[in-house]
Amino acid sequence: MRMGEMTVREAGKRGGDRTKKLHGKAHYERMGAKGGSTTLRKHGVEHFRRAARKSAEARAKETGRG
């Protein structure tokens, strides 16, 4: 990295750290809940079931249990 330049990842981390400092952890909790309820309203509970199933299958494969 040259002086004055940063990667997208570094910029995101910096922005997230700044937001956390300004608004606190509760801000992220509220935003997560808001996003989750919006997703539920738009896509229904089955969307979350499919996502959980897919995650569990990937985890099982990763650990050799699937």
CHARMM internal coordinates of N, CA and C (Angstrom, degrees):
IC EDIT
DIST 1 N 1 CA 1.4499
DIST 1 CA 1 C 1.5217
ANGL 1 N 1 CA 1 C 108.84
DIST 1 C 2 N 1.2959
ANGL 1 CA 1 C 2 N 115.73
DIHE 1 N 1 CA 1 C 2 N 127.77
DIST 2 N 2 CA 1.4630
ANGL 1 C 2 N 2 CA 120.61
DIHE 1 CA 1 C 2 N 2 CA 177.07
DIST 2 CA 2 C 1.5201
ANGL 2 N 2 CA 2 C 110.56
DIHE 1 C 2 N 2 CA 2 C -87.47
DIST 2 C 3 N 1.2946
ANGL 2 CA 2 C 3 N 116.16
DIHE 2 N 2 CA 2 C 3 N 160.69
DIST 3 N 3 CA 1.4554
ANGL 2 C 3 N 3 CA 121.58
DIHE 2 CA 2 C 3 N 3 CA 179.94
DIST 3 CA 3 C 1.5298
ANGL 3 N 3 CA 3 C 110.63
DIHE 2 C 3 N 3 CA 3 C -55.52
DIST 3 C 4 N 1.3096
ANGL 3 CA 3 C 4 N 117.73
DIHE 3 N 3 CA 3 C 4 N 130.73
DIST 4 N 4 CA 1.4510
ANGL 3 C 4 N 4 CA 121.69
DIHE 3 CA 3 C 4 N 4 CA 177.70
DIST 4 CA 4 C 1.5146
ANGL 4 N 4 CA 4 C 115.13
DIHE 3 C 4 N 4 CA 4 C 86.24
DIST 4 C 5 N 1.3053
ANGL 4 CA 4 C 5 N 118.42
DIHE 4 N 4 CA 4 C 5 N -3.74
DIST 5 N 5 CA 1.4570
ANGL 4 C 5 N 5 CA 121.41
DIHE 4 CA 4 C 5 N 5 CA 179.46
DIST 5 CA 5 C 1.5184
ANGL 5 N 5 CA 5 C 109.43
DIHE 4 C 5 N 5 CA 5 C -118.10
DIST 5 C 6 N 1.3160
ANGL 5 CA 5 C 6 N 115.04
DIHE 5 N 5 CA 5 C 6 N 148.12
DIST 6 N 6 CA 1.4618
ANGL 5 C 6 N 6 CA 119.47
DIHE 5 CA 5 C 6 N 6 CA 175.52
DIST 6 CA 6 C 1.5177
ANGL 6 N 6 CA 6 C 108.58
DIHE 5 C 6 N 6 CA 6 C -146.54
DIST 6 C 7 N 1.3085
ANGL 6 CA 6 C 7 N 114.81
DIHE 6 N 6 CA 6 C 7 N 159.47
DIST 7 N 7 CA 1.4583
ANGL 6 C 7 N 7 CA 119.53
DIHE 6 CA 6 C 7 N 7 CA 179.23
DIST 7 CA 7 C 1.5302
ANGL 7 N 7 CA 7 C 109.18
DIHE 6 C 7 N 7 CA 7 C -77.35
DIST 7 C 8 N 1.3134
ANGL 7 CA 7 C 8 N 115.86
DIHE 7 N 7 CA 7 C 8 N 166.14
DIST 8 N 8 CA 1.4589
ANGL 7 C 8 N 8 CA 121.05
DIHE 7 CA 7 C 8 N 8 CA 176.84
DIST 8 CA 8 C 1.5284
ANGL 8 N 8 CA 8 C 109.14
DIHE 7 C 8 N 8 CA 8 C -61.37
DIST 8 C 9 N 1.3153
ANGL 8 CA 8 C 9 N 115.59
DIHE 8 N 8 CA 8 C 9 N -39.26
DIST 9 N 9 CA 1.4654
ANGL 8 C 9 N 9 CA 120.07
DIHE 8 CA 8 C 9 N 9 CA 179.58
DIST 9 CA 9 C 1.5309
ANGL 9 N 9 CA 9 C 111.27
DIHE 8 C 9 N 9 CA 9 C -61.87
DIST 9 C 10 N 1.3255
ANGL 9 CA 9 C 10 N 115.97
DIHE 9 N 9 CA 9 C 10 N -44.89
DIST 10 N 10 CA 1.4670
ANGL 9 C 10 N 10 CA 119.80
DIHE 9 CA 9 C 10 N 10 CA 178.92
DIST 10 CA 10 C 1.5254
ANGL 10 N 10 CA 10 C 111.13
DIHE 9 C 10 N 10 CA 10 C -64.08
DIST 10 C 11 N 1.3211
ANGL 10 CA 10 C 11 N 116.62
DIHE 10 N 10 CA 10 C 11 N -41.33
DIST 11 N 11 CA 1.4639
ANGL 10 C 11 N 11 CA 120.53
DIHE 10 CA 10 C 11 N 11 CA 179.11
DIST 11 CA 11 C 1.5246
ANGL 11 N 11 CA 11 C 110.69
DIHE 10 C 11 N 11 CA 11 C -63.24
DIST 11 C 12 N 1.3300
ANGL 11 CA 11 C 12 N 116.93
DIHE 11 N 11 CA 11 C 12 N -41.77
DIST 12 N 12 CA 1.4568
ANGL 11 C 12 N 12 CA 120.83
DIHE 11 CA 11 C 12 N 12 CA 178.32
DIST 12 CA 12 C 1.5133
ANGL 12 N 12 CA 12 C 112.19
DIHE 11 C 12 N 12 CA 12 C -63.25
DIST 12 C 13 N 1.3104
ANGL 12 CA 12 C 13 N 115.88
DIHE 12 N 12 CA 12 C 13 N -42.51
DIST 13 N 13 CA 1.4723
ANGL 12 C 13 N 13 CA 120.98
DIHE 12 CA 12 C 13 N 13 CA 178.64
DIST 13 CA 13 C 1.5208
ANGL 13 N 13 CA 13 C 110.24
DIHE 12 C 13 N 13 CA 13 C -62.45
DIST 13 C 14 N 1.3136
ANGL 13 CA 13 C 14 N 115.47
DIHE 13 N 13 CA 13 C 14 N -43.95
DIST 14 N 14 CA 1.4612
ANGL 13 C 14 N 14 CA 120.30
DIHE 13 CA 13 C 14 N 14 CA 179.61
DIST 14 CA 14 C 1.5249
ANGL 14 N 14 CA 14 C 111.32
DIHE 13 C 14 N 14 CA 14 C -62.75
DIST 14 C 15 N 1.3237
ANGL 14 CA 14 C 15 N 115.92
DIHE 14 N 14 CA 14 C 15 N -43.80
DIST 15 N 15 CA 1.4609
ANGL 14 C 15 N 15 CA 119.93
DIHE 14 CA 14 C 15 N 15 CA 178.65
DIST 15 CA 15 C 1.5160
ANGL 15 N 15 CA 15 C 112.13
DIHE 14 C 15 N 15 CA 15 C -64.54
DIST 15 C 16 N 1.3286
ANGL 15 CA 15 C 16 N 116.19
DIHE 15 N 15 CA 15 C 16 N -41.29
DIST 16 N 16 CA 1.4612
ANGL 15 C 16 N 16 CA 120.36
DIHE 15 CA 15 C 16 N 16 CA 178.45
DIST 16 CA 16 C 1.5135
ANGL 16 N 16 CA 16 C 112.07
DIHE 15 C 16 N 16 CA 16 C -65.22
DIST 16 C 17 N 1.3270
ANGL 16 CA 16 C 17 N 116.42
DIHE 16 N 16 CA 16 C 17 N -40.78
DIST 17 N 17 CA 1.4721
ANGL 16 C 17 N 17 CA 120.40
DIHE 16 CA 16 C 17 N 17 CA 177.67
DIST 17 CA 17 C 1.5228
ANGL 17 N 17 CA 17 C 110.83
DIHE 16 C 17 N 17 CA 17 C -63.12
DIST 17 C 18 N 1.3202
ANGL 17 CA 17 C 18 N 116.11
DIHE 17 N 17 CA 17 C 18 N -40.54
DIST 18 N 18 CA 1.4689
ANGL 17 C 18 N 18 CA 121.47
DIHE 17 CA 17 C 18 N 18 CA -179.85
DIST 18 CA 18 C 1.5353
ANGL 18 N 18 CA 18 C 110.25
DIHE 17 C 18 N 18 CA 18 C -65.87
DIST 18 C 19 N 1.3360
ANGL 18 CA 18 C 19 N 116.20
DIHE 18 N 18 CA 18 C 19 N -44.42
DIST 19 N 19 CA 1.4643
ANGL 18 C 19 N 19 CA 120.54
DIHE 18 CA 18 C 19 N 19 CA 179.08
DIST 19 CA 19 C 1.5235
ANGL 19 N 19 CA 19 C 110.22
DIHE 18 C 19 N 19 CA 19 C -61.90
DIST 19 C 20 N 1.3302
ANGL 19 CA 19 C 20 N 116.41
DIHE 19 N 19 CA 19 C 20 N -42.92
DIST 20 N 20 CA 1.4650
ANGL 19 C 20 N 20 CA 120.32
DIHE 19 CA 19 C 20 N 20 CA 178.97
DIST 20 CA 20 C 1.5193
ANGL 20 N 20 CA 20 C 110.97
DIHE 19 C 20 N 20 CA 20 C -61.73
DIST 20 C 21 N 1.3320
ANGL 20 CA 20 C 21 N 116.15
DIHE 20 N 20 CA 20 C 21 N -41.37
DIST 21 N 21 CA 1.4691
ANGL 20 C 21 N 21 CA 120.50
DIHE 20 CA 20 C 21 N 21 CA 179.92
DIST 21 CA 21 C 1.5293
ANGL 21 N 21 CA 21 C 110.36
DIHE 20 C 21 N 21 CA 21 C -64.35
DIST 21 C 22 N 1.3310
ANGL 21 CA 21 C 22 N 117.01
DIHE 21 N 21 CA 21 C 22 N -41.83
DIST 22 N 22 CA 1.4615
ANGL 21 C 22 N 22 CA 120.98
DIHE 21 CA 21 C 22 N 22 CA -177.23
DIST 22 CA 22 C 1.5275
ANGL 22 N 22 CA 22 C 112.86
DIHE 21 C 22 N 22 CA 22 C -75.18
DIST 22 C 23 N 1.3351
ANGL 22 CA 22 C 23 N 118.11
DIHE 22 N 22 CA 22 C 23 N -41.26
DIST 23 N 23 CA 1.4569
ANGL 22 C 23 N 23 CA 121.48
DIHE 22 CA 22 C 23 N 23 CA -169.98
DIST 23 CA 23 C 1.5179
ANGL 23 N 23 CA 23 C 114.92
DIHE 22 C 23 N 23 CA 23 C -113.11
DIST 23 C 24 N 1.3242
ANGL 23 CA 23 C 24 N 117.88
DIHE 23 N 23 CA 23 C 24 N -15.27
DIST 24 N 24 CA 1.4527
ANGL 23 C 24 N 24 CA 121.33
DIHE 23 CA 23 C 24 N 24 CA 178.14
DIST 24 CA 24 C 1.5188
ANGL 24 N 24 CA 24 C 114.21
DIHE 23 C 24 N 24 CA 24 C 84.00
DIST 24 C 25 N 1.3170
ANGL 24 CA 24 C 25 N 114.78
DIHE 24 N 24 CA 24 C 25 N 170.07
DIST 25 N 25 CA 1.4578
ANGL 24 C 25 N 25 CA 122.74
DIHE 24 CA 24 C 25 N 25 CA -178.03
DIST 25 CA 25 C 1.5278
ANGL 25 N 25 CA 25 C 111.79
DIHE 24 C 25 N 25 CA 25 C -62.56
DIST 25 C 26 N 1.3143
ANGL 25 CA 25 C 26 N 116.77
DIHE 25 N 25 CA 25 C 26 N -34.45
DIST 26 N 26 CA 1.4671
ANGL 25 C 26 N 26 CA 121.20
DIHE 25 CA 25 C 26 N 26 CA -177.82
DIST 26 CA 26 C 1.5258
ANGL 26 N 26 CA 26 C 111.46
DIHE 25 C 26 N 26 CA 26 C -60.48
DIST 26 C 27 N 1.3092
ANGL 26 CA 26 C 27 N 117.23
DIHE 26 N 26 CA 26 C 27 N -30.73
DIST 27 N 27 CA 1.4708
ANGL 26 C 27 N 27 CA 121.45
DIHE 26 CA 26 C 27 N 27 CA 177.72
DIST 27 CA 27 C 1.5242
ANGL 27 N 27 CA 27 C 110.38
DIHE 26 C 27 N 27 CA 27 C -58.06
DIST 27 C 28 N 1.3283
ANGL 27 CA 27 C 28 N 116.38
DIHE 27 N 27 CA 27 C 28 N -47.67
DIST 28 N 28 CA 1.4611
ANGL 27 C 28 N 28 CA 120.79
DIHE 27 CA 27 C 28 N 28 CA 180.00
DIST 28 CA 28 C 1.5228
ANGL 28 N 28 CA 28 C 111.12
DIHE 27 C 28 N 28 CA 28 C -65.81
DIST 28 C 29 N 1.3208
ANGL 28 CA 28 C 29 N 117.06
DIHE 28 N 28 CA 28 C 29 N -35.84
DIST 29 N 29 CA 1.4610
ANGL 28 C 29 N 29 CA 120.78
DIHE 28 CA 28 C 29 N 29 CA 177.79
DIST 29 CA 29 C 1.5261
ANGL 29 N 29 CA 29 C 110.76
DIHE 28 C 29 N 29 CA 29 C -64.91
DIST 29 C 30 N 1.3346
ANGL 29 CA 29 C 30 N 116.75
DIHE 29 N 29 CA 29 C 30 N -43.06
DIST 30 N 30 CA 1.4704
ANGL 29 C 30 N 30 CA 120.31
DIHE 29 CA 29 C 30 N 30 CA 178.04
DIST 30 CA 30 C 1.5300
ANGL 30 N 30 CA 30 C 111.16
DIHE 29 C 30 N 30 CA 30 C -64.20
DIST 30 C 31 N 1.3118
ANGL 30 CA 30 C 31 N 116.64
DIHE 30 N 30 CA 30 C 31 N -42.96
DIST 31 N 31 CA 1.4687
ANGL 30 C 31 N 31 CA 120.42
DIHE 30 CA 30 C 31 N 31 CA -178.73
DIST 31 CA 31 C 1.5330
ANGL 31 N 31 CA 31 C 110.95
DIHE 30 C 31 N 31 CA 31 C -66.17
DIST 31 C 32 N 1.3292
ANGL 31 CA 31 C 32 N 116.57
DIHE 31 N 31 CA 31 C 32 N -37.99
DIST 32 N 32 CA 1.4622
ANGL 31 C 32 N 32 CA 120.55
DIHE 31 CA 31 C 32 N 32 CA 177.56
DIST 32 CA 32 C 1.5190
ANGL 32 N 32 CA 32 C 111.41
DIHE 31 C 32 N 32 CA 32 C -64.84
DIST 32 C 33 N 1.3266
ANGL 32 CA 32 C 33 N 116.45
DIHE 32 N 32 CA 32 C 33 N -42.65
DIST 33 N 33 CA 1.4605
ANGL 32 C 33 N 33 CA 120.92
DIHE 32 CA 32 C 33 N 33 CA 179.13
DIST 33 CA 33 C 1.5271
ANGL 33 N 33 CA 33 C 110.16
DIHE 32 C 33 N 33 CA 33 C -65.68
DIST 33 C 34 N 1.3165
ANGL 33 CA 33 C 34 N 116.40
DIHE 33 N 33 CA 33 C 34 N -41.27
DIST 34 N 34 CA 1.4644
ANGL 33 C 34 N 34 CA 120.86
DIHE 33 CA 33 C 34 N 34 CA 179.29
DIST 34 CA 34 C 1.5382
ANGL 34 N 34 CA 34 C 110.39
DIHE 33 C 34 N 34 CA 34 C -62.50
DIST 34 C 35 N 1.3183
ANGL 34 CA 34 C 35 N 116.28
DIHE 34 N 34 CA 34 C 35 N -45.08
DIST 35 N 35 CA 1.4667
ANGL 34 C 35 N 35 CA 120.40
DIHE 34 CA 34 C 35 N 35 CA 178.87
DIST 35 CA 35 C 1.5145
ANGL 35 N 35 CA 35 C 111.81
DIHE 34 C 35 N 35 CA 35 C -64.78
DIST 35 C 36 N 1.3199
ANGL 35 CA 35 C 36 N 116.52
DIHE 35 N 35 CA 35 C 36 N -40.80
DIST 36 N 36 CA 1.4634
ANGL 35 C 36 N 36 CA 120.91
DIHE 35 CA 35 C 36 N 36 CA 179.19
DIST 36 CA 36 C 1.5167
ANGL 36 N 36 CA 36 C 112.31
DIHE 35 C 36 N 36 CA 36 C -64.18
DIST 36 C 37 N 1.3175
ANGL 36 CA 36 C 37 N 117.10
DIHE 36 N 36 CA 36 C 37 N -42.24
DIST 37 N 37 CA 1.4671
ANGL 36 C 37 N 37 CA 119.36
DIHE 36 CA 36 C 37 N 37 CA -179.35
DIST 37 CA 37 C 1.5241
ANGL 37 N 37 CA 37 C 110.90
DIHE 36 C 37 N 37 CA 37 C -70.44
DIST 37 C 38 N 1.3352
ANGL 37 CA 37 C 38 N 117.03
DIHE 37 N 37 CA 37 C 38 N -34.70
DIST 38 N 38 CA 1.4638
ANGL 37 C 38 N 38 CA 120.17
DIHE 37 CA 37 C 38 N 38 CA 176.72
DIST 38 CA 38 C 1.5249
ANGL 38 N 38 CA 38 C 110.59
DIHE 37 C 38 N 38 CA 38 C -66.06
DIST 38 C 39 N 1.3366
ANGL 38 CA 38 C 39 N 116.72
DIHE 38 N 38 CA 38 C 39 N -43.18
DIST 39 N 39 CA 1.4701
ANGL 38 C 39 N 39 CA 120.96
DIHE 38 CA 38 C 39 N 39 CA 178.29
DIST 39 CA 39 C 1.5235
ANGL 39 N 39 CA 39 C 110.35
DIHE 38 C 39 N 39 CA 39 C -62.62
DIST 39 C 40 N 1.3131
ANGL 39 CA 39 C 40 N 117.03
DIHE 39 N 39 CA 39 C 40 N -42.12
DIST 40 N 40 CA 1.4611
ANGL 39 C 40 N 40 CA 121.20
DIHE 39 CA 39 C 40 N 40 CA 178.39
DIST 40 CA 40 C 1.5246
ANGL 40 N 40 CA 40 C 110.51
DIHE 39 C 40 N 40 CA 40 C -60.96
DIST 40 C 41 N 1.3126
ANGL 40 CA 40 C 41 N 116.76
DIHE 40 N 40 CA 40 C 41 N -45.45
DIST 41 N 41 CA 1.4561
ANGL 40 C 41 N 41 CA 121.16
DIHE 40 CA 40 C 41 N 41 CA -179.62
DIST 41 CA 41 C 1.5376
ANGL 41 N 41 CA 41 C 111.56
DIHE 40 C 41 N 41 CA 41 C -63.70
DIST 41 C 42 N 1.3337
ANGL 41 CA 41 C 42 N 116.53
DIHE 41 N 41 CA 41 C 42 N -40.55
DIST 42 N 42 CA 1.4626
ANGL 41 C 42 N 42 CA 120.50
DIHE 41 CA 41 C 42 N 42 CA -177.90
DIST 42 CA 42 C 1.5273
ANGL 42 N 42 CA 42 C 113.65
DIHE 41 C 42 N 42 CA 42 C -76.15
DIST 42 C 43 N 1.3306
ANGL 42 CA 42 C 43 N 117.00
DIHE 42 N 42 CA 42 C 43 N -38.80
DIST 43 N 43 CA 1.4652
ANGL 42 C 43 N 43 CA 120.62
DIHE 42 CA 42 C 43 N 43 CA -169.68
DIST 43 CA 43 C 1.5234
ANGL 43 N 43 CA 43 C 114.94
DIHE 42 C 43 N 43 CA 43 C -116.31
DIST 43 C 44 N 1.3077
ANGL 43 CA 43 C 44 N 117.99
DIHE 43 N 43 CA 43 C 44 N -13.44
DIST 44 N 44 CA 1.4579
ANGL 43 C 44 N 44 CA 121.42
DIHE 43 CA 43 C 44 N 44 CA 178.13
DIST 44 CA 44 C 1.5227
ANGL 44 N 44 CA 44 C 113.73
DIHE 43 C 44 N 44 CA 44 C 82.04
DIST 44 C 45 N 1.3163
ANGL 44 CA 44 C 45 N 114.12
DIHE 44 N 44 CA 44 C 45 N 170.01
DIST 45 N 45 CA 1.4598
ANGL 44 C 45 N 45 CA 121.51
DIHE 44 CA 44 C 45 N 45 CA -175.68
DIST 45 CA 45 C 1.5296
ANGL 45 N 45 CA 45 C 111.85
DIHE 44 C 45 N 45 CA 45 C -65.97
DIST 45 C 46 N 1.3211
ANGL 45 CA 45 C 46 N 116.90
DIHE 45 N 45 CA 45 C 46 N -29.64
DIST 46 N 46 CA 1.4637
ANGL 45 C 46 N 46 CA 119.47
DIHE 45 CA 45 C 46 N 46 CA -178.99
DIST 46 CA 46 C 1.5310
ANGL 46 N 46 CA 46 C 111.36
DIHE 45 C 46 N 46 CA 46 C -62.05
DIST 46 C 47 N 1.2963
ANGL 46 CA 46 C 47 N 117.26
DIHE 46 N 46 CA 46 C 47 N -31.41
DIST 47 N 47 CA 1.4731
ANGL 46 C 47 N 47 CA 121.61
DIHE 46 CA 46 C 47 N 47 CA 176.74
DIST 47 CA 47 C 1.5334
ANGL 47 N 47 CA 47 C 110.19
DIHE 46 C 47 N 47 CA 47 C -57.49
DIST 47 C 48 N 1.3298
ANGL 47 CA 47 C 48 N 116.22
DIHE 47 N 47 CA 47 C 48 N -46.07
DIST 48 N 48 CA 1.4607
ANGL 47 C 48 N 48 CA 121.12
DIHE 47 CA 47 C 48 N 48 CA -179.96
DIST 48 CA 48 C 1.5239
ANGL 48 N 48 CA 48 C 111.15
DIHE 47 C 48 N 48 CA 48 C -68.95
DIST 48 C 49 N 1.3165
ANGL 48 CA 48 C 49 N 116.78
DIHE 48 N 48 CA 48 C 49 N -36.00
DIST 49 N 49 CA 1.4710
ANGL 48 C 49 N 49 CA 119.87
DIHE 48 CA 48 C 49 N 49 CA 177.33
DIST 49 CA 49 C 1.5275
ANGL 49 N 49 CA 49 C 110.98
DIHE 48 C 49 N 49 CA 49 C -62.82
DIST 49 C 50 N 1.3524
ANGL 49 CA 49 C 50 N 115.56
DIHE 49 N 49 CA 49 C 50 N -44.94
DIST 50 N 50 CA 1.4697
ANGL 49 C 50 N 50 CA 119.15
DIHE 49 CA 49 C 50 N 50 CA 178.29
DIST 50 CA 50 C 1.5261
ANGL 50 N 50 CA 50 C 111.18
DIHE 49 C 50 N 50 CA 50 C -62.06
DIST 50 C 51 N 1.3206
ANGL 50 CA 50 C 51 N 116.22
DIHE 50 N 50 CA 50 C 51 N -42.37
DIST 51 N 51 CA 1.4647
ANGL 50 C 51 N 51 CA 120.33
DIHE 50 CA 50 C 51 N 51 CA -179.53
DIST 51 CA 51 C 1.5310
ANGL 51 N 51 CA 51 C 110.67
DIHE 50 C 51 N 51 CA 51 C -63.93
DIST 51 C 52 N 1.3274
ANGL 51 CA 51 C 52 N 116.87
DIHE 51 N 51 CA 51 C 52 N -42.26
DIST 52 N 52 CA 1.4612
ANGL 51 C 52 N 52 CA 120.92
DIHE 51 CA 51 C 52 N 52 CA 179.68
DIST 52 CA 52 C 1.5296
ANGL 52 N 52 CA 52 C 110.89
DIHE 51 C 52 N 52 CA 52 C -65.30
DIST 52 C 53 N 1.3312
ANGL 52 CA 52 C 53 N 116.14
DIHE 52 N 52 CA 52 C 53 N -41.47
DIST 53 N 53 CA 1.4611
ANGL 52 C 53 N 53 CA 120.86
DIHE 52 CA 52 C 53 N 53 CA 179.13
DIST 53 CA 53 C 1.5233
ANGL 53 N 53 CA 53 C 110.27
DIHE 52 C 53 N 53 CA 53 C -63.08
DIST 53 C 54 N 1.3207
ANGL 53 CA 53 C 54 N 116.15
DIHE 53 N 53 CA 53 C 54 N -45.99
DIST 54 N 54 CA 1.4597
ANGL 53 C 54 N 54 CA 121.10
DIHE 53 CA 53 C 54 N 54 CA 180.00
DIST 54 CA 54 C 1.5331
ANGL 54 N 54 CA 54 C 110.73
DIHE 53 C 54 N 54 CA 54 C -61.50
DIST 54 C 55 N 1.3116
ANGL 54 CA 54 C 55 N 116.19
DIHE 54 N 54 CA 54 C 55 N -41.55
DIST 55 N 55 CA 1.4579
ANGL 54 C 55 N 55 CA 120.99
DIHE 54 CA 54 C 55 N 55 CA 178.43
DIST 55 CA 55 C 1.5284
ANGL 55 N 55 CA 55 C 111.54
DIHE 54 C 55 N 55 CA 55 C -64.48
DIST 55 C 56 N 1.3237
ANGL 55 CA 55 C 56 N 116.23
DIHE 55 N 55 CA 55 C 56 N -43.63
DIST 56 N 56 CA 1.4659
ANGL 55 C 56 N 56 CA 120.85
DIHE 55 CA 55 C 56 N 56 CA 179.73
DIST 56 CA 56 C 1.5278
ANGL 56 N 56 CA 56 C 111.10
DIHE 55 C 56 N 56 CA 56 C -64.03
DIST 56 C 57 N 1.3217
ANGL 56 CA 56 C 57 N 116.57
DIHE 56 N 56 CA 56 C 57 N -39.73
DIST 57 N 57 CA 1.4710
ANGL 56 C 57 N 57 CA 120.23
DIHE 56 CA 56 C 57 N 57 CA 178.68
DIST 57 CA 57 C 1.5278
ANGL 57 N 57 CA 57 C 110.75
DIHE 56 C 57 N 57 CA 57 C -65.25
DIST 57 C 58 N 1.3205
ANGL 57 CA 57 C 58 N 117.07
DIHE 57 N 57 CA 57 C 58 N -42.07
DIST 58 N 58 CA 1.4629
ANGL 57 C 58 N 58 CA 120.80
DIHE 57 CA 57 C 58 N 58 CA 179.05
DIST 58 CA 58 C 1.5232
ANGL 58 N 58 CA 58 C 110.36
DIHE 57 C 58 N 58 CA 58 C -64.75
DIST 58 C 59 N 1.3203
ANGL 58 CA 58 C 59 N 116.66
DIHE 58 N 58 CA 58 C 59 N -41.29
DIST 59 N 59 CA 1.4664
ANGL 58 C 59 N 59 CA 121.25
DIHE 58 CA 58 C 59 N 59 CA 179.48
DIST 59 CA 59 C 1.5303
ANGL 59 N 59 CA 59 C 110.43
DIHE 58 C 59 N 59 CA 59 C -64.84
DIST 59 C 60 N 1.3101
ANGL 59 CA 59 C 60 N 116.95
DIHE 59 N 59 CA 59 C 60 N -41.47
DIST 60 N 60 CA 1.4630
ANGL 59 C 60 N 60 CA 121.30
DIHE 59 CA 59 C 60 N 60 CA -179.90
DIST 60 CA 60 C 1.5318
ANGL 60 N 60 CA 60 C 109.80
DIHE 59 C 60 N 60 CA 60 C -63.48
DIST 60 C 61 N 1.3163
ANGL 60 CA 60 C 61 N 115.68
DIHE 60 N 60 CA 60 C 61 N -42.48
DIST 61 N 61 CA 1.4537
ANGL 60 C 61 N 61 CA 120.33
DIHE 60 CA 60 C 61 N 61 CA 178.94
DIST 61 CA 61 C 1.5378
ANGL 61 N 61 CA 61 C 110.17
DIHE 60 C 61 N 61 CA 61 C -64.54
DIST 61 C 62 N 1.3072
ANGL 61 CA 61 C 62 N 115.29
DIHE 61 N 61 CA 61 C 62 N -40.64
DIST 62 N 62 CA 1.4770
ANGL 61 C 62 N 62 CA 121.34
DIHE 61 CA 61 C 62 N 62 CA -179.14
DIST 62 CA 62 C 1.5295
ANGL 62 N 62 CA 62 C 111.38
DIHE 61 C 62 N 62 CA 62 C -63.34
DIST 62 C 63 N 1.3270
ANGL 62 CA 62 C 63 N 116.12
DIHE 62 N 62 CA 62 C 63 N -38.89
DIST 63 N 63 CA 1.4612
ANGL 62 C 63 N 63 CA 120.31
DIHE 62 CA 62 C 63 N 63 CA -177.21
DIST 63 CA 63 C 1.5263
ANGL 63 N 63 CA 63 C 112.91
DIHE 62 C 63 N 63 CA 63 C -91.91
DIST 63 C 64 N 1.3344
ANGL 63 CA 63 C 64 N 116.25
DIHE 63 N 63 CA 63 C 64 N -2.88
DIST 64 N 64 CA 1.4584
ANGL 63 C 64 N 64 CA 120.33
DIHE 63 CA 63 C 64 N 64 CA 178.90
DIST 64 CA 64 C 1.5058
ANGL 64 N 64 CA 64 C 114.36
DIHE 63 C 64 N 64 CA 64 C 81.23
DIST 64 C 65 N 1.3008
ANGL 64 CA 64 C 65 N 117.57
DIHE 64 N 64 CA 64 C 65 N 16.98
DIST 65 N 65 CA 1.4542
ANGL 64 C 65 N 65 CA 121.46
DIHE 64 CA 64 C 65 N 65 CA -179.93
DIST 65 CA 65 C 1.5162
ANGL 65 N 65 CA 65 C 113.20
DIHE 64 C 65 N 65 CA 65 C -97.74
DIST 65 C 66 N 1.3299
ANGL 65 CA 65 C 66 N 115.52
DIHE 65 N 65 CA 65 C 66 N -2.48
DIST 66 N 66 CA 1.4656
ANGL 65 C 66 N 66 CA 118.15
DIHE 65 CA 65 C 66 N 66 CA -175.21
DIST 66 CA 66 C 1.4729
ANGL 66 N 66 CA 66 C 109.69
DIHE 65 C 66 N 66 CA 66 C -108.13
END
COOR INIT
IC SEED 1 N 1 CA 1 C
IC BUILD
